Amino acid sequence: MWLLIAFIAVPIIEIALFIQIGGFLGLFPTLAIVVLTAIAGTYLVRAQGLSVLSQLQSRFREMNDPSEPLAHGAMILFSGALLLTPGFFTDFIGFLLLIPNIRTTVFQKIKERINTQRADFETRFSSSQNVYEGEYEPVLNPENSPWSNEAKPKD
């Protein structure tokens, strides 16, 4: 339901803003602002995306939880799509998502609503499971092994 409202409301808001700002500034300044915000947004998305990518790599190297940099990366990607979409309202939301404190707040709100579980391999594979010990001998001649498909009968 919310998605339907967004698909109806956002274009109406964009058209209204284009009419108001275009009537105030004129056609060419309005178009220049739209193009400049797309260019500036592309630059900012690239710079912040590389920053978040380095944070994600360090989280993986240190074996820490990568969910926050992944969420930031997704929000930066979404803001890039909004900034490339012509319009003032989408540009405003896109630029808001490029502010790290806003992204952190959004991440915390989403994190509160999602129930996550963590796999702990140390307790999962602990000594409570059966451990079977055994001995083995390496097979020196695998052709005569009883488990070989090509085992030849002894004469």
C-alpha positions as CSV (number, residue, x, y, z in Angstrom):
1,M,0.0,0.0,0.0
2,W,2.8,2.4,0.9
3,L,4.6,1.7,-2.3
4,L,1.5,2.6,-4.3
5,I,1.2,5.9,-2.4
6,A,4.8,6.6,-3.1
7,F,4.4,5.9,-6.9
8,I,1.5,8.3,-7.0
9,A,2.7,11.0,-4.6
10,V,6.4,11.4,-5.8
11,P,5.6,12.3,-9.4
12,I,2.9,14.7,-8.3
13,I,5.3,16.4,-5.9
14,E,8.0,16.6,-8.6
15,I,5.7,18.1,-11.1
16,A,4.5,20.7,-8.6
17,L,8.1,21.6,-7.7
18,F,9.1,21.9,-11.3
19,I,6.2,24.2,-12.0
20,Q,6.9,26.4,-9.0
21,I,10.7,26.6,-9.4
22,G,10.5,26.9,-13.2
23,G,8.0,29.7,-12.8
24,F,10.3,31.5,-10.3
25,L,13.7,30.9,-12.0
26,G,12.8,30.2,-15.6
27,L,13.4,27.2,-17.8
28,F,17.1,27.2,-18.4
29,P,18.2,27.9,-14.8
30,T,15.8,25.1,-13.6
31,L,17.3,22.7,-16.1
32,A,20.8,23.7,-15.1
33,I,20.1,23.0,-11.5
34,V,18.7,19.6,-12.4
35,V,21.9,18.7,-14.4
36,L,24.2,20.2,-11.8
37,T,22.7,18.2,-9.0
38,A,23.0,15.0,-11.0
39,I,26.7,15.7,-11.6
40,A,27.4,16.7,-8.0
41,G,25.4,13.7,-6.8
42,T,27.4,11.3,-9.0
43,Y,30.7,12.7,-7.6
44,L,29.5,12.4,-4.0
45,V,28.1,8.9,-4.5
46,R,31.4,7.7,-6.0
47,A,33.5,9.2,-3.2
48,Q,31.3,7.9,-0.4
49,G,30.8,4.6,-2.0
50,L,34.6,4.1,-2.1
51,S,34.8,5.1,1.5
52,V,32.1,2.6,2.5
53,L,33.8,-0.1,0.4
54,S,37.0,0.3,2.3
55,Q,35.1,0.1,5.6
56,L,33.5,-3.1,4.4
57,Q,36.8,-4.6,3.5
58,S,38.3,-3.8,6.9
59,R,35.3,-5.4,8.6
60,F,35.8,-8.5,6.6
61,R,39.5,-8.6,7.3
62,E,38.9,-8.2,11.1
63,M,36.0,-10.7,11.0
64,N,33.5,-8.1,12.4
65,D,29.9,-7.7,11.5
66,P,29.6,-6.2,8.0
67,S,25.9,-5.3,8.2
68,E,26.4,-1.6,8.9
69,P,28.7,-0.9,5.9
70,L,26.5,-3.0,3.7
71,A,23.4,-1.0,4.7
72,H,25.3,2.3,4.2
73,G,26.4,1.0,0.7
74,A,22.8,0.2,-0.2
75,M,21.6,3.6,1.0
76,I,24.4,5.3,-1.0
77,L,23.4,3.3,-4.1
78,F,19.7,4.3,-3.6
79,S,20.7,7.9,-3.1
80,G,22.6,7.7,-6.4
81,A,19.5,6.5,-8.2
82,L,17.5,9.3,-6.6
83,L,20.1,11.9,-7.6
84,L,20.2,10.7,-11.2
85,T,16.4,10.9,-11.4
86,P,15.4,14.4,-12.5
87,G,13.5,16.2,-9.8
88,F,14.0,18.4,-6.8
89,F,12.2,16.2,-4.2
90,T,14.2,13.1,-5.2
91,D,17.4,15.1,-5.2
92,F,16.6,16.3,-1.7
93,I,16.1,12.8,-0.4
94,G,19.2,11.6,-2.3
95,F,21.4,14.3,-0.7
96,L,19.9,13.5,2.7
97,L,21.0,9.9,2.3
98,L,24.5,11.0,1.6
99,I,24.9,12.5,5.1
100,P,26.5,9.8,7.2
101,N,24.5,10.7,10.4
102,I,21.2,10.4,8.5
103,R,22.3,7.0,7.2
104,T,23.3,5.9,10.7
105,T,19.9,7.0,12.1
106,V,18.1,5.2,9.3
107,F,20.2,2.0,9.9
108,Q,19.4,2.1,13.6
109,K,15.6,2.5,12.9
110,I,15.7,-0.4,10.4
111,K,17.8,-2.5,12.8
112,E,15.2,-2.0,15.6
113,R,12.5,-3.5,13.4
114,I,14.4,-6.5,12.1
115,N,15.0,-9.6,14.2
116,T,18.4,-11.0,13.5
117,Q,20.1,-14.2,14.7
118,R,23.8,-14.9,14.7
119,A,25.4,-18.2,14.0
120,D,28.0,-19.1,16.6
121,F,30.1,-21.9,15.2
122,E,32.0,-22.5,18.4
123,T,29.0,-23.5,20.4
124,R,27.3,-25.2,17.5
125,F,30.2,-27.6,16.9
126,S,31.1,-28.0,20.6
127,S,32.1,-31.1,22.4
128,S,28.4,-32.0,23.0
129,Q,28.4,-33.8,19.7
130,N,29.9,-37.3,19.3
131,V,33.5,-37.5,18.3
132,Y,34.8,-40.8,16.8
133,E,38.4,-41.5,16.9
134,G,40.1,-44.0,14.6
135,E,43.3,-45.0,12.9
136,Y,44.2,-45.2,9.3
137,E,46.9,-46.5,7.1
138,P,47.8,-45.0,3.8
139,V,47.3,-47.2,0.8
140,L,50.6,-47.6,-0.9
141,N,49.3,-49.3,-4.0
142,P,45.8,-47.9,-4.7
143,E,45.2,-50.4,-7.6
144,N,45.1,-53.3,-5.2
145,S,42.9,-51.6,-2.6
146,P,39.7,-53.3,-1.8
147,W,37.9,-50.0,-2.2
148,S,39.2,-49.4,-5.7
149,N,36.9,-49.8,-8.6
150,E,39.7,-51.5,-10.5
151,A,40.7,-54.0,-7.7
152,K,42.0,-57.1,-9.3
153,P,41.3,-60.5,-7.8
154,K,44.2,-62.3,-6.2
155,D,45.2,-65.5,-8.0
